[in-house]
Amino acid sequence: MGQIVIKTDVCVVGAGHAGCEAALACARMGLETVIFTVSADSIALMPCNPNIGGSSKGHLVREVDALGGEMGKNIDHTFIQSKMLNLSKGPAVHSLRAQADKAEYSRRMRMILENQDHLTIKQAEVCELLTKEAGEEGRARGVERYVTGVRIFTGAVYEAKAVILCTGTYLNARCLCGEAITQTGPNGLQAATHLTDSLKKLGIGMRRFKTGTPARMDKRSIDFSRMQEQKGDEKVVPFSFSTNPEDVQIAQDSCWLTYTNEKTHEIIRANLDRSPIYAGIIEGTGPRYCPSIEDKVVKFAEKDRHQVFIEPEGRFTNEMYVGGMSSSLPEDVQLEMYRTVPGLEHCKIVRNAYAIEYDCIDARQLYPTLEFKKIAGLFSAGQFNGSSGYEEAAAQGILAGINAGRKCQGKDPVMIDRSEGYLGVLVDDLVTKDNREPYRMMTSRAEYRLLLRQDNADLRLREKGFESGLISEGQIRHLEEKRRMIREEVERLQKTVIGASSVNQGFLEKNNSALLKTGTTLAELMCRPELSYEKLAEIDPDRKRLPQEVLEQVEIEIKYQGYIERQQRQVEQYKKMEKKKIPESIDYDDVKSLRLEARQKLKEFRPVSVGQASRISGVSPADISVLLVYLEHEGRRQ
Ligand SMILES: Cc1cc2nc3c(=O)[nH]c(=O)nc-3n(C[C@H](O)[C@H](O)[C@H](O)COP(=O)(O)OP(=O)(O)OC[C@H]3O[C@@H](n4cnc5c(N)ncnc54)[C@H](O)[C@@H]3O)c2cc1C
């Protein structure tokens, strides 16, 4: 029999959180798409924590949803507990987090993929990336090769115009549990052992990272009376802007909080020489912000206890996740250490904790569109790009999908900058900075975080989703209507004057608010910390009934107006530099007076804008001035 050759538009290698969003985006844009996975039974698998969202990650889920992605909708259908975090702090850091029924999350995502037009699921290991040499025109733009498709293990070839690599933690994966080491991917799944070599041959620089997961316990062996119960919110807020809030008011499951103690730490310290990390067996670099329990005990030696969250893995399983205690210690040490924790004295381990090492890339080889600079048509997203986390993966996945799709359609790429979304911050950090460990999103990484709130992701990004064909006209009309209602209500509150009548003074007195000497507007009253839109209803009888999503924006816009305006001015400054584009064909040898180091870095990283160039380490403000003069001169000359 001859070799099978299948023609398609896009190949997505990987059906994890990045791959699912990437493939759905391409297929929904009308492109014939094939998504490959080592196992069709592990689509959208959550190999670690059983939750979606959390601080800053919740923002990413909302952004994926605003762009037309699936993660938010999927968790709205499959959560078992939900909480809005950080409510005691300002709105910039409010973040939604939901416990997922893992099996259901994965099953439903697979069903969405299976029923998506233009999308085919293929269970197969992709072993080789196929490319052809670039011509002179490509080389002038720094492109060395064009992608042409992939080859799978059986030898079958899939020819494509674009390929998106979303291989997660599977490339040359190795799992470690003390001295027991297996060459497998997460959950004992088959590792992908061929693709790295093919990528290396094409000149793609690879690196090795590691991460880890805690043990899962049998619920029946846990004494919950020794732990603090953690319940979900009474009124659940959905992730997706399209979910009806009534549909997420369901009966929720509880999580539980307990702590490690000196005894736990003693056992860990006594067995450090048997931990693959401390014994030097692990080569990969792990995430600083998601440390193993061994790391916590060594690095924070002064702490006498660490939090341990016991979280259900689903509704129809007895497995419980032991959050905060990931480890690669041997099985016997694990059992001993877990059994020192109150409530876990008689615990039975269903799955051992383990660490995993895998191949990934230094994402500085990519443009902010997530396309490889040297291999046109090749895109990548997720853990493969050196990030960590389901939400980080999904966010990159949808962007890579949109841009691979647009490339096939001959359209300009979509870019999201640092002032437009956490997705912009994530991608810019990945493609510009030297990240020596798995990158995790955090609110502190976003400099314009008062503008990048989880509540306004639709107002920030829906149009970009619409432009790409992932958001419908109906959804855009809904957004425009929402904008109009917000604007009109803010204007009404700014114009409506409240006099010093006895009714108004009585209202203020009741709310411990300073009495009026003269008339003031409702907006000014709302700025007082002790007053809110809801409270002012008593002295504002003319207000219309407005949707909750509108009221939330009105309240934030008025209460934080000064801060928001200040941040908007900073964004204007930032945008000026981002708008100064650097032509793809620039020859840095032509830019005289650049320092040698800056010239080398700029040649290597090929930034798309002066703004991005200014964030590359080794490029100084003086180099940026030289570059600006050169670009201005060239602009005039042309
Ligand atoms: C043990 C462990 C612990 C983790 N701990 C944490 C944590 O504490 N915090 C955190 O935020 N994140 C953690 N993660 C990471 C989290 O699982 C990932 O960030 C997330 O799943 C990444 O999504 P992804 O889509 O990039 O890749 P994955 O979800 O890993 O999906 C990769 C997909 O690629 C497929 N694939 C790979 N290579 C090939 C190939 N050659 N051919 C065909 N298919 C291929 C696989 O079958 C799979 O479908 C952990 C992961 C593991 C495994």
Ligand as a Chemical Component Dictionary entry (heavy atoms), coordinates in Angstrom:
data_LIG
# 
_chem_comp.id                   LIG 
_chem_comp.type                 NON-POLYMER 
_chem_comp.pdbx_formal_charge   0 
_chem_comp.three_letter_code    LIG 
# 
loop_
_chem_comp_atom.comp_id 
_chem_comp_atom.atom_id 
_chem_comp_atom.alt_atom_id 
_chem_comp_atom.type_symbol 
_chem_comp_atom.charge 
_chem_comp_atom.model_Cartn_x 
_chem_comp_atom.model_Cartn_y 
_chem_comp_atom.model_Cartn_z 
_chem_comp_atom.pdbx_ordinal 
LIG C1  C1  C 0 2.484  16.583 36.536 1  
LIG C2  C2  C 0 2.016  17.931 36.132 2  
LIG C3  C3  C 0 1.937  18.933 37.045 3  
LIG C4  C4  C 0 1.510  20.190 36.688 4  
LIG N1  N1  N 0 1.441  21.145 37.638 5  
LIG C5  C5  C 0 0.957  22.339 37.334 6  
LIG C6  C6  C 0 0.802  23.325 38.323 7  
LIG O1  O1  O 0 1.092  23.100 39.477 8  
LIG N2  N2  N 0 0.336  24.538 37.984 9  
LIG C7  C7  C 0 0.004  24.810 36.709 10 
LIG O2  O2  O 0 -0.424 25.922 36.447 11 
LIG N3  N3  N 0 0.143  23.904 35.758 12 
LIG C8  C8  C 0 0.596  22.676 36.040 13 
LIG N4  N4  N 0 0.746  21.728 35.084 14 
LIG C9  C9  C 0 0.683  22.168 33.761 15 
LIG C10 C10 C 0 -0.622 22.072 33.062 16 
LIG O3  O3  O 0 -1.015 20.769 32.990 17 
LIG C11 C11 C 0 -0.325 22.605 31.723 18 
LIG O4  O4  O 0 0.086  23.938 31.858 19 
LIG C12 C12 C 0 -1.429 22.594 30.754 20 
LIG O5  O5  O 0 -2.052 21.366 30.674 21 
LIG C13 C13 C 0 -0.780 22.966 29.452 22 
LIG O6  O6  O 0 -1.678 22.863 28.411 23 
LIG P1  P1  P 0 -1.117 22.552 26.983 24 
LIG O7  O7  O 0 -2.297 22.582 26.089 25 
LIG O8  O8  O 0 0.001  23.428 26.679 26 
LIG O9  O9  O 0 -0.525 21.087 27.055 27 
LIG P2  P2  P 0 -1.091 19.714 27.595 28 
LIG O10 O10 O 0 -2.316 19.898 28.388 29 
LIG O11 O11 O 0 0.049  19.024 28.203 30 
LIG O12 O12 O 0 -1.513 18.963 26.254 31 
LIG C14 C14 C 0 -0.570 18.542 25.318 32 
LIG C15 C15 C 0 -1.255 17.786 24.205 33 
LIG O13 O13 O 0 -0.316 17.507 23.192 34 
LIG C16 C16 C 0 -0.435 16.174 22.745 35 
LIG N5  N5  N 0 0.858  15.859 22.143 36 
LIG C17 C17 C 0 2.090  16.154 22.605 37 
LIG N6  N6  N 0 3.035  15.802 21.732 38 
LIG C18 C18 C 0 2.386  15.257 20.684 39 
LIG C19 C19 C 0 2.810  14.709 19.456 40 
LIG N7  N7  N 0 4.077  14.670 19.111 41 
LIG N8  N8  N 0 1.880  14.212 18.619 42 
LIG C20 C20 C 0 0.564  14.257 18.935 43 
LIG N9  N9  N 0 0.099  14.794 20.077 44 
LIG C21 C21 C 0 1.006  15.290 20.942 45 
LIG C22 C22 C 0 -0.857 15.419 23.975 46 
LIG O14 O14 O 0 -1.488 14.223 23.632 47 
LIG C23 C23 C 0 -1.822 16.441 24.600 48 
LIG O15 O15 O 0 -3.082 16.301 23.999 49 
LIG C24 C24 C 0 1.162  20.447 35.389 50 
LIG C25 C25 C 0 1.242  19.437 34.450 51 
LIG C26 C26 C 0 1.652  18.180 34.817 52 
LIG C27 C27 C 0 1.713  17.113 33.789 53 
# 
loop_
_chem_comp_bond.comp_id 
_chem_comp_bond.atom_id_1 
_chem_comp_bond.atom_id_2 
_chem_comp_bond.value_order 
_chem_comp_bond.pdbx_ordinal 
LIG C1  C2  SING 1  
LIG C2  C3  SING 2  
LIG C2  C26 DOUB 3  
LIG C3  C4  DOUB 4  
LIG C4  N1  SING 5  
LIG C4  C24 SING 6  
LIG N1  C5  DOUB 7  
LIG C5  C6  SING 8  
LIG C5  C8  SING 9  
LIG C6  O1  DOUB 10 
LIG C6  N2  SING 11 
LIG N2  C7  SING 12 
LIG C7  O2  DOUB 13 
LIG C7  N3  SING 14 
LIG N3  C8  DOUB 15 
LIG C8  N4  SING 16 
LIG N4  C9  SING 17 
LIG N4  C24 SING 18 
LIG C9  C10 SING 19 
LIG C10 O3  SING 20 
LIG C10 C11 SING 21 
LIG C11 O4  SING 22 
LIG C11 C12 SING 23 
LIG C12 O5  SING 24 
LIG C12 C13 SING 25 
LIG C13 O6  SING 26 
LIG O6  P1  SING 27 
LIG P1  O7  DOUB 28 
LIG P1  O8  SING 29 
LIG P1  O9  SING 30 
LIG O9  P2  SING 31 
LIG P2  O10 DOUB 32 
LIG P2  O11 SING 33 
LIG P2  O12 SING 34 
LIG O12 C14 SING 35 
LIG C14 C15 SING 36 
LIG C15 O13 SING 37 
LIG C15 C23 SING 38 
LIG O13 C16 SING 39 
LIG C16 N5  SING 40 
LIG C16 C22 SING 41 
LIG N5  C17 SING 42 
LIG N5  C21 SING 43 
LIG C17 N6  DOUB 44 
LIG N6  C18 SING 45 
LIG C18 C19 SING 46 
LIG C18 C21 DOUB 47 
LIG C19 N7  SING 48 
LIG C19 N8  DOUB 49 
LIG N8  C20 SING 50 
LIG C20 N9  DOUB 51 
LIG N9  C21 SING 52 
LIG C22 O14 SING 53 
LIG C22 C23 SING 54 
LIG C23 O15 SING 55 
LIG C24 C25 DOUB 56 
LIG C25 C26 SING 57 
LIG C26 C27 SING 58 
# 
